[in-house]
């Protein structure tokens, strides 16, 4: 738990796109984090 890159504070949703990117909504940090298919930003 935290607010750094790759850390979350109440993740709520997850989605993917056709390129293999993963999007995670991080509710209490008021952001969406995007990861590539290798797990990087």
KOLLOMI-409125 format. One record per residue: residue in three letters; y, x, z of N, C-alpha, C in turn. Coordinates in pm, whole numbers, padded with zeros to 5 digits, always signed. Atoms other than C-alpha are relative to their C-alpha. Example, Ala and Ser with C-alpha at 12.3 -4.5 7.8 and 13.67 -1.06 7.14 Angstrom:
ALA-00119+00089+00000-00450+01230+00780+00120+00090+00000;SER-00119-00082-00006-00106+01367+00714+00109-00077+00073;
end
This chain:
UNK-00116+00084+00000+00000+00000+00000+00123+00089+00000;UNK-00122-00077+00006+00343+00129-00088+00087-00044-00115;UNK-00091+00034+00109+00623+00131-00341+00013+00112-00103;UNK-00001-00107+00100+00549+00448-00540-00076-00041-00125;UNK+00075+00025+00122+00403+00470-00887-00149-00016+00032;UNK+00141+00024-00022+00053+00324-00883-00033-00062+00135;UNK+00020+00066-00129+00102+00171-00539+00051-00143-00010;UNK-00035+00141+00004+00130-00198-00470+00027-00052+00140;UNK-00023+00073-00124+00260-00430-00201-00012-00148-00036;UNK+00040+00136+00035+00088-00766-00259-00005-00022-00151;UNK+00021+00026+00142-00031-00744-00619-00055-00141-00017;UNK+00037+00140+00013-00074-01098-00747-00066-00033-00134;UNK+00055+00032+00131-00151-01101-01120-00031+00124-00080;UNK+00036-00111+00088-00305-00884-01387-00019-00055-00141;UNK+00015+00038+00140-00298-00898-01766-00022+00126-00083;UNK+00020-00110+00094-00397-00680-02060+00057-00038-00135;UNK-00042+00027+00137-00275-00645-02416-00101+00059-00098;UNK+00094-00045+00103-00446-00561-02745-00008+00152-00011;UNK+00001-00146+00003-00360-00192-02703-00073+00061+00119;UNK+00072-00049-00116-00553-00167-02377+00086+00027+00122;UNK-00088-00016-00115-00249-00156-02149-00032-00107+00104;UNK+00024+00093-00110-00284-00321-01809+00132-00020+00073;UNK-00124+00037-00069+00007-00503-01642-00036-00065+00132;UNK+00027+00055-00133+00004-00575-01269+00132-00045+00061;UNK-00118+00048-00071+00259-00795-01097-00010+00041+00146;UNK-00007-00052-00136+00361-00642-00767+00106-00081+00074;UNK-00089+00103-00051+00513-00934-00580+00103+00051+00100;UNK-00095-00039-00104+00669-00778-00271+00086+00120-00038;UNK-00086-00107+00052+00805-00480-00467+00085-00050-00117;UNK-00082+00062+00105+00958-00720-00724-00006+00077-00131;UNK+00013-00076+00124+00818-00539-01026-00133-00030-00069;UNK+00125+00000+00076+00551-00522-01293-00028+00144-00035;UNK+00039-00136+00036+00364-00195-01333-00089-00006-00124;UNK+00077-00008+00124+00223-00101-01673-00079+00129+00000;UNK+00090-00115+00008-00076+00131-01706-00062+00004-00138;UNK+00070-00010+00127-00231+00266-02023-00150-00009+00026;UNK+00145+00019-00014-00605+00244-02087-00067+00112+00078;UNK+00053-00111-00080-00654+00579-01909+00045-00007+00146;UNK-00049+00016-00136-00477+00458-01594+00134+00064+00026;UNK-00132-00063-00015-00152+00647-01656+00112-00098-00024;UNK-00118+00084+00018+00201+00508-01664+00057+00017-00138;
end
